[in-house]
Amino acid sequence: MRDILSYEERIEGPDRGLINSWYVGRRLALSDPDISVKAKNGELPVLAVKGGVERKINQSKIGSLWYLATWQGLRGDDLDVDLDAEVEMMCSRTGVKVLFTGDIKKLGDI
């Protein structure tokens, strides 16, 4: 159903693209079950949007709410992202903390 919507409807609507990102995660879980298992185990794998952790680093990172929505879709979770909140999570594999935000200024070059 989301595939028949225009770009503007999917990305520029009141949800700011979070529903679309969640659907991307659901589709990715079907096409790449290994990455879905990683997400279910609390890992923050590298995805097409900012927020994944490739390796251990000695500082925290900033990630987008789109990543968080995609990650929830990967895990098979319901979409639960507050557009006005920031969420901090730690990657279970690397121990790196990521602050997920919708603040474009904090995200920098995405």
N, C-alpha and C positions, 0 to 999 in steps of 0.2 A: 504494500500500500504506500509506504513512504517513497518508493521509487518513482511513483507517478506524480509526485509533487514537484513543483519547480524549485530551482535553487533558492530563490527568495523565500519560499514557504518552508523549506527544510532548514535553512541556515539563518535567515534574517527575521524569523518570527519571534514571538514573545519568549520562547524557551532558549533563544540565542544558539540554536543548533544542538542542544544537549540531547534531545530525543534522537536526532539523526546520528549523533555520535554513539549513543547506546545501541542503536540498530547496527551500526558498523561493527561494534564489539560482538553482537549476537552472530552476525554473519561470519566474522573472523573465527569465532569459537567453533563453528561448523567446518570451516575450511582448514583450520590449523588447531586441532585438539591439543597439541603439546603446549601451545602458548596459553590456552584456556586453563590447563592444569597448573601452569606456573602462576597464573593470576589467582586461581583458587587456593594456592598455597601461600598467598600473601606477597608474591614477588611483584615487582613493578617493571615488567618487561618493556623494552624499547618498542614504541609504536610510531605511527605516522604523526602523532601530535605530541607536544612537549610534556614530559612528565616521567618518562621511563628512566630506569637506571641501568646502565651498561656494566659498570664495574664500581668497586668501592672507591669512594673519594672522601677526603677529609673535610667536607663541608656539606651543608644542606643544599637542596636544589629547589627551583620553582617549577611548578607544572600547571597545566591548564585544566579548567573544569571539564573541557572536552575530553582530556585524557581520562579523568576520573569517571566520566559517563561511559566511555568506551571500555574501561577496565571493569566496570560493573556489568556491562553487557557480556564481556568475555567470561565472567564468573557465573553468569546466569542469574545475577541478582536483579531485583527490581531497580529501576532508575530512582535514585535518591540523592539528588544534588540540589543544594540551595544556591541559587544564582548570586545571592548577596553574602554568602559565607565563604570562609577559607577553611580548608581541611588539611591537617598535617597527618601524614602517614609515613611509616618506615618500611622499606623494602626488606622482606624477610631473608633474602639471599645476601644482600650487600650491607644491610644495616644503615643505609643512607636515608636520611629524612627528606621528604618532599612536601613542600607546601603548595597545595593546589588552590588556585585563585582564578577569578574572572577579571582581575585588574590588569588591563592591557599594559599599563606602565610597568608593573612588576614583571610581566612576562617577557618584556623586551622584544627581541626579534623572534617571532614565531613563524 
